[in-house]
Amino acid sequence: MLFVTIVEIPSKTSTEATRRLKRPKIPQGVKIKQNLALFGKPDVIIVFEAENEEMAAEFVVQFRDLTHSATLLAIPIEQVKWTR
């Protein structure tokens, strides 16, 4: 399963949040595809694969105390029926 996490970093936690985002703990069953810093808001987007929602949650929970984030399930556009 493919997931996208959108991250905004509050200025009061920027040093520690940036450190954690650069070197996240990656549970077994999770693979980071892209970890991108952005110019503007949001600050970071993480694209990753996880075997299931529980593993995705295990991965992203490490950012909750330092950032504002949302994680979304992503589906390749070719697999969406309304795009065929």
C-alpha positions as CSV (number, residue, x, y, z in Angstrom):
1,M,0.0,0.0,0.0
2,L,1.2,3.5,-0.8
3,F,0.8,6.4,1.6
4,V,1.6,10.1,1.6
5,T,2.3,12.0,4.8
6,I,2.0,15.8,4.6
7,V,4.0,17.6,7.3
8,E,4.0,21.1,8.7
9,I,6.7,22.0,11.2
10,P,6.0,24.5,13.9
11,S,8.8,26.9,14.5
12,K,9.1,26.0,18.2
13,T,10.0,22.4,17.3
14,S,11.8,22.9,14.0
15,T,15.3,21.7,15.1
16,E,14.1,18.4,16.6
17,A,11.4,17.9,14.0
18,T,13.9,18.3,11.2
19,R,16.3,15.9,12.8
20,R,13.6,13.3,13.2
21,L,12.3,13.8,9.7
22,K,15.9,13.4,8.2
23,R,16.5,10.2,10.2
24,P,13.1,8.6,10.9
25,K,12.8,5.2,12.6
26,I,11.6,2.9,9.9
27,P,9.7,-0.2,11.1
28,Q,10.0,-3.5,9.3
29,G,7.4,-3.6,6.5
30,V,7.8,0.2,5.7
31,K,9.8,1.5,2.8
32,I,10.3,5.3,2.2
33,K,10.0,6.1,-1.5
34,Q,10.6,9.8,-1.2
35,N,11.2,12.2,1.6
36,L,10.9,15.7,0.2
37,A,11.4,19.2,1.7
38,L,9.2,21.8,0.0
39,F,9.4,25.5,-0.5
40,G,6.3,26.7,1.3
41,K,3.6,24.9,3.1
42,P,3.5,22.0,3.8
43,D,7.1,21.8,4.7
44,V,7.7,18.1,4.0
45,I,6.0,15.3,2.1
46,I,6.9,11.7,2.8
47,V,5.9,9.0,0.2
48,F,6.1,5.5,1.6
49,E,5.0,2.0,1.2
50,A,3.6,-0.1,4.1
51,E,2.1,-3.5,4.2
52,N,-1.1,-2.3,5.9
53,E,-2.6,0.7,7.7
54,E,-1.3,-0.5,11.1
55,M,2.3,-0.4,9.9
56,A,1.8,3.0,8.3
57,A,0.4,4.3,11.6
58,E,3.4,2.8,13.5
59,F,5.7,4.8,11.2
60,V,4.0,8.2,11.3
61,V,3.2,8.2,15.0
62,Q,6.8,9.3,15.7
63,F,6.2,12.7,14.2
64,R,3.0,13.5,16.1
65,D,4.5,15.4,19.1
66,L,6.7,17.6,16.9
67,T,4.7,18.4,13.8
68,H,1.2,18.8,12.3
69,S,0.7,16.0,9.9
70,A,-1.8,14.1,7.9
71,T,-1.4,10.7,6.2
72,L,-3.4,9.7,3.2
73,L,-3.7,6.4,1.3
74,A,-2.5,6.9,-2.3
75,I,-3.6,4.9,-5.3
76,P,-1.9,5.1,-8.7
77,I,-4.2,7.1,-11.0
78,E,-4.2,4.3,-13.5
79,Q,-6.0,2.1,-11.0
80,V,-8.8,4.6,-10.4
81,K,-11.9,3.6,-12.4
82,W,-13.0,7.2,-13.3
83,T,-9.6,7.7,-15.1
84,R,-9.9,4.8,-17.5
